[in-house]
């Protein structure tokens, strides 16, 4: 599955919960498919980024931690507002 950034960005910009969740699911599926196609050797190679470590594996790890962090923030906010986590 390829993500068309224009289509998904426009859809997410609608600012509905449904659109944002659809976008998040599409991005997660895309990242997982990218990761599954990589070899151990590829993941150990340096990546041209200004931050987030030295290897592709580290970059994927940072992306995962980033999502978990925001998920936790959303859970806390929802709980404070009386919603489900």
Secondary structure, DSSP 4 states (H G I P E B T S, - for coil): ----HHHHHHHHTT--HHHHHHHHHHHHHHHHHHHHT--HHHHTSB---SSS-SBHHHHHHHHHHHHHHHHHHHHHHHHHTT---
